[in-house]
Amino acid sequence: CDVAVIGAGVVGAAIARALTQYRLDVVILEAGDDVGAGTSKANTAILHTGFDTKPGTLESRLVRRGYALLSAWGPTAGIPLERLGALLVAWDDDQLDRLPAIADNARATGYGGARPITPEDLRRFEPHLGPGALGALAIPDEAIVCPFTTPLAFATEAVMNGAMLRLASAVQRRAADHDGAHVLSTTSGVVHADWVVNAAGLASDTVDRLFGHDSFTVTPRRGELIVYDKLARPLVRHILLPVPTAHTKGVLVSPTVFGNVVLGPTADDIDDKHATGSTPAGLARLVAQGRKLVPALVGEEVTAVYVGLRAATEHADYQIRFHPGERYVCVGGIRSTGLTASMAIAEYVVEGLHDAGLRRELRDDYAHVRMPNIGEQGERPYQAAAAIAADPAYGEIVCHCERVTRGEIRDALASLVPARTLDGIRRRTRALLGRCQGFYCGATIAAALADASGCALADVLGVPAPDARRPRSS
């Protein structure tokens, strides 16, 4: 191929999509079993204005540009997105004194919408906010976005336009052939590529070392989050942000595009890049923070807990490095702002590849994607009389918690980038995501997945098949 993109998270998928706008042979190599199934699926799903980034950094520039690009393209591609605005709340005199400097920083990044809010206005805007808030900075353009649909939309549009997606393809070794092209040995076979873009997220430092570089190390930063039931949604009107520290943006409370409320994340640097389990200590810290921020929230039902690992490095900025002589680009250190910046990172990388010598020709037959809506603000299939009349499967609800229909599950299993796991169905449809966590619909959905994939039901569920020789107990 012309270009191999390593990693099908939100950044890698965005880069692949941008490359397919040209007449190039592109392959996406993903170590996991689906698109956007790692760090990209487990974040706070905020579309950031970049008001609190460090002016002059690459991250600040790309977050601002990415906000504009995703805000414009997302709705046309069917990505749920709601501009709720955020309130940066000060809880003590020190935090209150820092708000003017944060507003100045926002202006220096190019965002001029930040404005101070009095305690009286704050209480009017957020009547369920805990006692003791001294004031706030309003960021009216902060938004929430779907973290599931975004990478899937990028990858689907890339595949629509000729990219080859190879899942379960972890890159293990790199060599060069007689023409100087890259020879990538993966767990699914060998790939020859003239150019390589490393967008491997948590593994970006490991992949970078395969190419002979050692300029950064990824230290996973674990973020635990609690998702509250949809009945909690009236308690929160805006994204409620803490005053950030040098280490973390802190614990926030935010609505989601699915109608829930999320509390988190924690920020703990760990050694294990696979440690996505929650901890009693982390959840206890979140509950204590939630009790201060929105006291009524912690009394609501918890729908789920999830954990994301951010690709933090020893550097304060993105680690995007071009190596023209090697025909290699490393896209590392993309932290929690990567969802917002993804389209701008892709634009930056593709321009950099061109400057480094990648020849490209803009195509005139580029196709655009329109993803099924899974957000609460748009029309869902169970609400669409015309769609149900044309296909009754869209009127047959399988997941009652999230109102997901048999037609949506069927479509997810037969899409251009199809679901091949229960988690894949969850991220494409919202099925299994609700308050019963699949207790009611899980068996039906697992059977549909087994049917579509030709696998045994036990394999789909990830459990050992029953031993036919073992007598069943009464």
C-alpha positions as CSV (number, residue, x, y, z in Angstrom):
1,C,0.0,0.0,0.0
2,D,1.0,3.7,-0.2
3,V,0.3,4.4,3.5
4,A,-0.2,2.1,6.5
5,V,-1.9,3.7,9.5
6,I,-1.2,1.9,12.7
7,G,-4.1,2.2,15.1
8,A,-7.9,2.6,14.5
9,G,-8.8,4.8,17.5
10,V,-10.3,8.1,16.9
11,V,-7.0,9.7,15.7
12,G,-5.9,6.8,13.5
13,A,-9.3,6.5,11.9
14,A,-9.4,10.3,11.3
15,I,-6.0,10.1,9.6
16,A,-7.1,7.2,7.4
17,R,-10.2,9.1,6.4
18,A,-8.2,12.2,5.5
19,L,-5.8,10.1,3.4
20,T,-8.6,8.4,1.4
21,Q,-9.6,11.8,0.0
22,Y,-6.6,11.3,-2.3
23,R,-5.9,8.6,-4.8
24,L,-3.9,6.5,-2.3
25,D,-3.9,2.9,-1.2
26,V,-4.4,3.0,2.5
27,V,-4.5,0.2,5.1
28,I,-5.5,0.6,8.7
29,L,-3.8,-1.9,11.1
30,E,-5.6,-2.3,14.5
31,A,-4.4,-4.6,17.2
32,G,-7.8,-4.9,18.7
33,D,-11.0,-6.5,17.5
34,D,-12.8,-3.3,16.5
35,V,-12.5,0.4,15.7
36,G,-12.4,2.8,18.6
37,A,-12.5,0.1,21.1
38,G,-9.6,1.3,23.3
39,T,-8.9,4.7,24.8
40,S,-11.3,6.3,22.3
41,K,-14.4,4.7,23.8
42,A,-13.7,5.6,27.4
43,N,-13.5,9.3,27.9
44,T,-15.6,12.2,29.1
45,A,-16.9,12.8,25.5
46,I,-16.4,16.6,25.7
47,L,-15.9,18.6,22.6
48,H,-13.4,21.2,23.9
49,T,-13.0,24.8,22.8
50,G,-9.4,24.6,23.9
51,F,-9.9,27.5,26.4
52,D,-7.7,25.9,29.0
53,T,-4.9,24.6,26.7
54,K,-1.4,26.2,26.8
55,P,-1.2,28.9,24.2
56,G,1.4,28.4,21.5
57,T,1.5,24.6,21.9
58,L,0.6,22.2,19.1
59,E,-2.1,20.7,21.2
60,S,-3.8,24.2,21.7
61,R,-3.6,24.9,17.9
62,L,-5.1,21.5,16.9
63,V,-7.8,21.5,19.6
64,R,-9.1,24.8,18.4
65,R,-9.0,23.7,14.8
66,G,-10.4,20.3,15.6
67,Y,-13.3,21.9,17.5
68,A,-14.2,23.9,14.4
69,L,-13.9,20.9,12.0
70,L,-15.8,18.3,14.1
71,S,-18.5,20.9,15.0
72,A,-19.1,21.4,11.3
73,W,-18.7,17.8,10.0
74,G,-20.1,15.8,12.8
75,P,-23.8,16.7,12.4
76,T,-23.6,16.0,8.6
77,A,-22.1,12.6,9.3
78,G,-24.8,11.7,11.9
79,I,-22.6,12.1,15.0
80,P,-24.6,13.2,18.0
81,L,-23.4,16.6,19.3
82,E,-24.9,19.1,21.7
83,R,-23.5,22.5,22.6
84,L,-24.6,22.8,26.2
85,G,-21.9,25.2,27.4
86,A,-19.7,24.7,30.5
87,L,-19.3,26.3,33.8
88,L,-15.9,26.4,35.4
89,V,-16.8,26.5,39.1
90,A,-14.7,28.0,41.9
91,W,-15.2,26.5,45.3
92,D,-12.6,28.5,47.3
93,D,-10.9,31.9,47.3
94,D,-7.8,30.6,45.6
95,Q,-9.8,29.1,42.7
96,L,-11.9,32.3,42.4
97,D,-8.7,34.4,42.1
98,R,-7.5,32.1,39.3
99,L,-10.6,32.6,37.1
100,P,-9.4,35.9,35.5
101,A,-6.1,34.3,34.5
102,I,-8.0,31.4,33.0
103,A,-10.1,33.9,31.0
104,D,-6.9,35.6,29.8
105,N,-5.5,32.2,28.8
106,A,-8.6,31.4,26.8
107,R,-8.3,34.7,24.9
108,A,-4.6,33.8,24.2
109,T,-5.7,30.5,22.7
110,G,-8.1,32.3,20.4
111,Y,-11.2,31.7,22.3
112,G,-12.9,34.9,23.4
113,G,-16.2,33.6,24.7
114,A,-15.3,33.0,28.4
115,R,-17.1,35.3,30.8
116,P,-17.5,35.5,34.6
117,I,-20.6,34.4,36.4
118,T,-21.8,35.6,39.8
119,P,-22.8,33.2,42.6
120,E,-26.4,34.3,42.1
121,D,-26.4,33.6,38.3
122,L,-24.6,30.3,38.9
123,R,-27.3,29.2,41.3
124,R,-30.0,30.2,38.8
125,F,-28.2,28.3,36.0
126,E,-27.6,25.2,38.1
127,P,-30.1,25.0,40.9
128,H,-28.9,21.6,42.1
129,L,-25.3,22.7,42.5
130,G,-23.8,22.0,45.9
131,P,-23.5,24.8,48.5
132,G,-20.3,26.9,48.8
133,A,-19.6,27.8,45.1
134,L,-18.2,31.3,45.0
135,G,-18.5,32.0,41.3
136,A,-17.7,30.6,37.9
137,L,-16.4,31.2,34.4
138,A,-18.9,30.4,31.7
139,I,-17.6,28.7,28.5
140,P,-20.7,28.8,26.4
141,D,-19.3,26.9,23.4
142,E,-18.2,23.7,25.2
143,A,-20.2,20.7,23.9
144,I,-20.8,17.0,24.3
145,V,-20.3,14.5,21.5
146,C,-20.7,10.8,20.9
147,P,-17.3,9.0,21.6
148,F,-18.6,5.8,19.9
149,T,-20.0,7.1,16.6
150,T,-17.0,9.5,15.9
151,P,-14.3,6.9,15.3
152,L,-16.7,4.6,13.6
153,A,-17.8,7.4,11.2
154,F,-14.1,8.2,10.4
155,A,-13.3,4.5,9.7
156,T,-16.5,3.8,7.8
157,E,-15.9,6.8,5.5
158,A,-12.3,5.6,5.0
159,V,-13.5,2.1,4.1
160,M,-16.2,3.5,1.8
161,N,-13.5,5.2,-0.1
162,G,-11.2,2.2,-0.5
163,A,-9.2,1.9,2.7
164,M,-8.6,-1.7,3.9
165,L,-9.3,-2.2,7.6
166,R,-7.3,-5.1,9.2
167,L,-8.4,-5.9,12.7
168,A,-6.5,-8.2,15.2
169,S,-3.3,-6.9,13.4
170,A,-0.8,-5.9,16.0
171,V,2.5,-4.7,14.5
172,Q,5.3,-6.9,16.0
173,R,8.3,-6.1,13.8
174,R,9.4,-3.7,11.2
175,A,12.0,-4.2,8.4
176,A,12.7,-2.7,5.0
177,D,12.6,-4.3,1.6
178,H,15.0,-3.8,-1.3
179,D,13.1,-0.6,-2.4
180,G,13.3,0.9,1.1
181,A,9.6,0.3,1.7
182,H,8.4,-0.8,5.2
183,V,7.7,-4.4,5.8
184,L,5.4,-4.7,8.8
185,S,5.0,-8.1,10.4
186,T,1.6,-8.2,12.1
187,T,-0.4,-10.9,13.9
188,S,-2.5,-11.3,10.8
189,G,0.3,-11.3,8.2
190,V,2.8,-9.1,6.5
191,V,2.1,-5.6,5.1
192,H,4.3,-3.7,2.7
193,A,3.9,0.1,2.9
194,D,5.8,3.0,1.3
195,W,4.8,5.3,4.3
196,V,3.8,4.5,7.9
197,V,1.8,6.6,10.3
198,N,2.0,5.5,13.9
199,A,-1.2,6.4,15.7
200,A,-1.2,3.5,18.1
201,G,-2.3,5.4,21.2
202,L,-1.1,3.7,24.3
203,A,1.3,1.6,22.2
204,S,2.6,4.5,20.2
205,D,5.9,4.5,22.1
206,T,6.3,0.8,21.6
207,V,5.7,1.1,17.9
208,D,8.0,4.1,17.7
209,R,10.8,2.0,19.1
210,L,10.3,-0.5,16.3
211,F,11.3,2.3,14.0
212,G,14.4,3.1,16.0
213,H,13.2,6.1,18.0
214,D,13.1,6.6,21.7
215,S,11.8,10.2,22.3
216,F,8.9,9.6,24.7
217,T,7.3,7.0,26.9
218,V,3.6,6.5,27.4
219,T,2.6,6.2,31.1
220,P,-1.1,5.3,31.2
221,R,-3.2,7.7,33.2
222,R,-6.2,5.8,34.5
223,G,-9.5,7.7,34.6
224,E,-12.5,6.1,36.4
225,L,-16.0,7.4,35.7
226,I,-19.5,6.7,37.0
227,V,-22.5,6.9,34.7
228,Y,-25.8,7.8,36.4
229,D,-29.3,6.8,35.2
230,K,-31.3,9.0,32.8
231,L,-33.5,10.0,35.7
232,A,-30.6,12.1,37.0
233,R,-30.4,14.1,33.8
234,P,-32.6,17.0,35.1
235,L,-30.1,17.6,37.9
236,V,-27.4,19.0,35.4
237,R,-27.9,21.6,32.7
238,H,-24.3,22.4,31.7
239,I,-20.9,20.7,31.7
240,L,-19.7,21.4,35.3
241,L,-15.9,21.8,35.3
242,P,-13.4,22.1,38.1
243,V,-10.6,24.7,38.1
244,P,-7.8,22.6,36.5
245,T,-4.4,21.8,38.0
246,A,-1.1,21.2,36.4
247,H,-1.7,17.4,36.5
248,T,-5.3,17.0,35.5
249,K,-8.4,18.8,34.4
250,G,-10.1,17.3,37.5
251,V,-13.4,15.7,38.1
252,L,-16.4,17.0,36.1
253,V,-20.1,16.4,36.0
254,S,-21.6,16.3,32.5
255,P,-24.7,15.2,30.6
256,T,-24.1,12.7,27.8
257,V,-25.6,12.5,24.4
258,F,-27.4,9.4,25.5
259,G,-29.3,11.2,28.2
260,N,-27.3,10.0,31.2
261,V,-25.0,12.0,33.6
262,V,-21.3,11.1,33.9
263,L,-19.1,11.9,36.9
264,G,-15.3,11.7,36.6
265,P,-12.6,11.1,35.7
266,T,-9.9,10.3,38.3
267,A,-6.3,10.7,37.2
268,D,-3.8,8.0,38.4
269,D,-0.6,7.2,36.6
270,I,-0.1,3.5,36.4
271,D,2.3,1.0,34.8
272,D,-0.1,-1.5,33.2
273,K,-1.5,-0.4,29.7
274,H,-4.3,-3.0,30.1
275,A,-5.5,-2.1,33.6
276,T,-9.0,-1.0,32.7
277,G,-10.7,-2.2,35.9
278,S,-12.2,0.2,38.4
279,T,-10.9,0.5,42.0
280,P,-12.8,0.9,45.3
281,A,-10.5,3.9,46.2
282,G,-11.1,5.6,42.8
283,L,-14.9,5.2,42.9
284,A,-15.0,6.4,46.6
285,R,-13.1,9.6,45.5
286,L,-15.6,10.2,42.7
287,V,-18.6,9.8,45.0
288,A,-17.0,12.2,47.5
289,Q,-16.5,14.8,44.7
290,G,-20.0,14.2,43.3
291,R,-21.5,14.8,46.8
292,K,-19.8,18.2,46.8
293,L,-20.6,19.2,43.2
294,V,-24.2,18.0,42.9
295,P,-25.3,16.4,46.2
296,A,-28.5,14.9,44.8
297,L,-26.6,13.1,42.1
298,V,-25.0,10.5,44.4
299,G,-28.4,9.4,45.5
300,E,-29.4,8.5,41.9
301,E,-29.1,5.0,40.4
302,V,-25.7,4.1,38.9
303,T,-26.1,2.6,35.4
304,A,-22.4,1.7,34.8
305,V,-18.8,2.3,35.7
306,Y,-16.1,2.5,33.1
307,V,-12.4,3.2,33.0
308,G,-10.2,4.9,30.3
309,L,-6.5,5.0,30.0
310,R,-5.1,8.3,28.6
311,A,-1.7,8.2,26.7
312,A,0.2,10.6,28.9
313,T,3.9,11.1,28.4
314,E,6.7,13.0,30.1
315,H,6.1,15.9,27.6
316,A,3.4,18.6,28.1
317,D,2.5,18.6,24.4
318,Y,1.5,16.2,21.6
319,Q,4.4,14.2,20.2
320,I,3.8,14.4,16.5
321,R,7.1,13.9,14.7
322,F,7.8,13.6,11.0
323,H,10.8,11.6,9.7
324,P,10.8,12.3,5.9
325,G,13.9,10.3,5.2
326,E,12.3,7.2,6.8
327,R,8.9,7.9,5.4
328,Y,7.5,7.6,8.8
329,V,5.3,9.8,11.1
330,C,4.8,9.2,14.8
331,V,1.5,10.6,16.3
332,G,2.0,10.1,20.1
333,G,1.1,11.6,23.4
334,I,-2.5,12.4,22.3
335,R,-4.2,12.7,25.6
336,S,-7.8,13.4,26.6
337,T,-8.2,16.2,24.0
338,G,-7.6,13.7,21.1
339,L,-11.3,13.3,20.4
340,T,-11.7,17.0,19.8
341,A,-8.5,17.4,17.9
342,S,-8.8,14.3,15.8
343,M,-9.8,15.9,12.5
344,A,-7.2,18.6,12.9
345,I,-4.5,16.1,13.7
346,A,-5.4,14.2,10.6
347,E,-5.3,17.5,8.5
348,Y,-1.9,18.3,10.1
349,V,-0.5,14.8,9.4
350,V,-1.6,14.7,5.8
351,E,-0.1,18.1,5.1
352,G,3.1,17.0,6.8
353,L,3.2,13.8,4.7
354,H,2.8,15.9,1.5
355,D,5.6,18.2,2.6
356,A,7.8,15.1,3.4
357,G,7.3,13.8,-0.2
358,L,4.1,11.8,-0.3
359,R,2.7,12.4,-3.7
360,R,-1.1,12.7,-3.7
361,E,-3.9,13.5,-6.1
362,L,-7.2,14.7,-4.9
363,R,-10.0,12.5,-6.0
364,D,-13.4,13.6,-7.5
365,D,-15.4,10.6,-6.5
366,Y,-15.1,10.8,-2.7
367,A,-18.2,9.4,-0.9
368,H,-19.5,10.8,2.4
369,V,-20.9,8.8,5.3
370,R,-24.2,9.2,7.2
371,M,-24.2,7.2,10.4
372,P,-27.3,5.9,12.2
373,N,-28.3,8.3,15.0
374,I,-27.9,6.9,18.5
375,G,-28.2,10.3,20.4
376,E,-31.2,11.4,22.3
377,Q,-31.6,14.7,20.5
378,G,-32.2,13.2,17.0
379,E,-34.9,10.9,15.8
380,R,-34.3,7.3,16.5
381,P,-35.7,4.4,14.4
382,Y,-38.4,3.5,17.0
383,Q,-39.8,7.0,16.6
384,A,-39.7,7.0,12.8
385,A,-43.1,6.0,11.4
386,A,-41.9,6.0,7.8
387,A,-39.0,3.8,8.5
388,I,-41.1,1.4,10.5
389,A,-43.7,1.3,7.7
390,A,-40.9,0.4,5.2
391,D,-39.3,-2.1,7.5
392,P,-41.2,-3.4,10.6
393,A,-37.9,-4.5,12.2
394,Y,-37.4,-0.8,13.1
395,G,-40.6,-1.0,15.2
396,E,-39.5,-4.1,17.1
397,I,-37.7,-3.0,20.3
398,V,-35.2,-5.5,21.6
399,C,-33.4,-3.4,24.2
400,H,-36.1,-1.6,26.1
401,C,-33.7,0.4,28.4
402,E,-32.2,2.2,25.4
403,R,-35.1,1.6,22.9
404,V,-32.9,-0.2,20.4
405,T,-34.7,-2.1,17.6
406,R,-34.1,-5.4,15.9
407,G,-33.5,-3.5,12.7
408,E,-30.6,-1.4,14.2
409,I,-28.9,-4.6,15.6
410,R,-29.3,-6.2,12.2
411,D,-27.8,-3.2,10.5
412,A,-24.9,-3.0,12.9
413,L,-24.0,-6.6,12.2
414,A,-24.1,-6.0,8.4
415,S,-22.6,-2.6,8.2
416,L,-19.4,-1.7,6.3
417,V,-17.5,-1.8,9.5
418,P,-19.6,-4.5,11.2
419,A,-19.9,-5.3,14.9
420,R,-18.2,-8.5,15.7
421,T,-18.5,-8.4,19.5
422,L,-21.2,-7.6,22.0
423,D,-19.2,-4.4,22.9
424,G,-19.2,-3.6,19.2
425,I,-23.0,-3.8,19.1
426,R,-23.2,-1.7,22.2
427,R,-21.2,1.1,20.7
428,R,-23.1,1.1,17.4
429,T,-26.6,0.9,18.8
430,R,-26.7,1.6,22.6
431,A,-28.1,-1.9,23.1
432,L,-26.8,-3.4,26.4
433,L,-25.8,0.1,27.6
434,G,-28.9,0.8,29.7
435,R,-29.9,0.4,33.3
436,C,-30.3,-3.4,33.1
437,Q,-26.9,-3.7,31.4
438,G,-28.2,-6.4,29.0
439,F,-30.0,-8.6,31.6
440,Y,-33.2,-8.4,29.5
441,C,-31.9,-8.3,25.9
442,G,-28.4,-9.8,26.2
443,A,-29.4,-13.4,25.2
444,T,-31.3,-12.2,22.1
445,I,-28.5,-9.9,21.0
446,A,-25.8,-12.6,21.6
447,A,-27.8,-15.1,19.5
448,A,-28.1,-12.5,16.7
449,L,-24.3,-12.0,16.9
450,A,-23.6,-15.7,16.9
451,D,-25.9,-16.1,13.9
452,A,-24.2,-13.3,11.9
453,S,-20.7,-14.3,12.7
454,G,-21.1,-18.1,12.4
455,C,-19.7,-18.6,15.9
456,A,-20.9,-20.7,18.7
457,L,-23.0,-18.8,21.3
458,A,-20.4,-19.7,23.9
459,D,-17.7,-18.1,21.9
460,V,-19.7,-14.9,21.5
461,L,-20.3,-14.8,25.3
462,G,-16.7,-15.6,26.0
463,V,-17.5,-18.6,28.2
464,P,-16.4,-22.2,28.0
465,A,-18.7,-24.4,26.0
466,P,-20.6,-26.9,28.3
467,D,-19.0,-30.3,28.6
468,A,-21.5,-32.8,27.0
469,R,-20.0,-35.6,29.1
470,R,-20.7,-33.9,32.4
471,P,-24.1,-34.8,33.8
472,R,-26.4,-31.8,34.4
473,S,-27.4,-31.2,38.0
474,S,-31.1,-31.2,38.9
